[in-house]
Amino acid sequence: MDNSSGVGVLDKAALVLSALESGPATLAGLVGATGLARPTAHRLAVALEHHRFVARDMQGRFILGPRLAELAAAAGEDRLLASAGPVLTHLRDVTGESAQLYRRQGDMRICVAAAERLSGLRDTVPVGSTLPMKAGSAAQVLMAWEEPERLHRGLQGARFTATALSGVRRRGWAQSIGEREPGVASVSAPVRGPSNRVVAAVSVSGPIERLTRHPGRMHAQAIVEAAGRLTEALRRNGG
């Protein structure tokens, strides 16, 4: 093996993953692509499946597993945060309101970056804050493009409906008025990774007196543009 690391089992596991990069493979296909002995190829593929680096398709063929997408998303987090500062600062300056970036983590969403208003009443959501996925425009955005089963589960006990999320998908942004916290309104739009999956939500939030009961009319365009800039940054950096 030319590119041997000196750790044989890892080199062989890397061969299996590289073989699956070009698409689904039967065990015979894996043996042919890797040059590994049949029992070795089988043992490694099953072990990788146990750790979710490999999965099976409907025909029982080996395919790349979901753990790889999760790790890729974590790697993308650094690139997202590196781009977020200037984009959120610009969004705050354009709208005059606090701007946040949220990522989903299980049944919660986390504020991973923010740009606060410089004066007056601050509707702060400190970085690191954990908020529910059941209310608020950012929760709607992070939920709207989920696969049907996860979406259905997430709607149980939520302050928004499937119809509302359908509207979010159609418009490309969400708004909420007093949904998460009385007197607070917000507008959010999705940030997408290279695979087009929604990886984060950009938001602007403030008191209803300033944002009105139709905050999307005021700020949706600026927020969609900010989310678009972050999406572009992730695509440019491949993550």
C-alpha positions, 0 to 999 in steps of 0.5 A: 500500500503506497500511502501506508500510515503504518497503522494497517487497520486504519489504512484498510478502513480508509480504503473501504471509505474511499471505495464507497466515495464513488457510490454504493457497493456490494461486498464483492464490489468492495473486495474488487475496489480495495484488493482486500481479502473478502473476510477483511473487507466484510469485517471492516465494513461491518465495524464501520457500520457500527460506528455509523461511518458506513450504512446500507441502502435498500438493496443491502449495499454498503454506502457512506454513513451519516456520521461523516455528514455530522463530522463535516458539519462540525468542521463547517462550524469554524468556517461559519463562525469565521464569516459570521462576525462581519455579516451580523455586524452589517445586519445590525447596522442596516436594521438597527436591531440585534442580530444572532446566528443559531444552530440546531442541537437536538431539541434545542437551538444555540446562539453561536454568534451575535451582534448587539445593538449599541444603544437603547433597549437591548434585547440580548441573546448572549452567545451560548444561550440555549433556546427551545425549538418549539417557538421563535422564527429561528426555530421555524427556519431550522425546522422547516426543511427537516425530513418529514418524520423529524418535522412531524416530531418537532411540531409536537408541542410547538407554537407554530404549525405545519402550515406556517412552516410551509409558508416559511419554505415558500417565502424563504424566511420566517417571522414571529411575534411574541411567540417565544417571549411576550413583546419580542418579534423576530425575523429569520432566514436559513444558511445552507451548507454546500449540500444545500442542507440548512445548517443555521438560521440568521435572525434579527430580534427586538421589541414589537413596538419597533419591529411592528406586528409585521417584522418581515415587511421591514427586515426580511430582505436584509436578513435573507441577504445576510443568510445568502452571504453566509451560505456563499462563504460556506460554499466558497470554503467547501464546508 
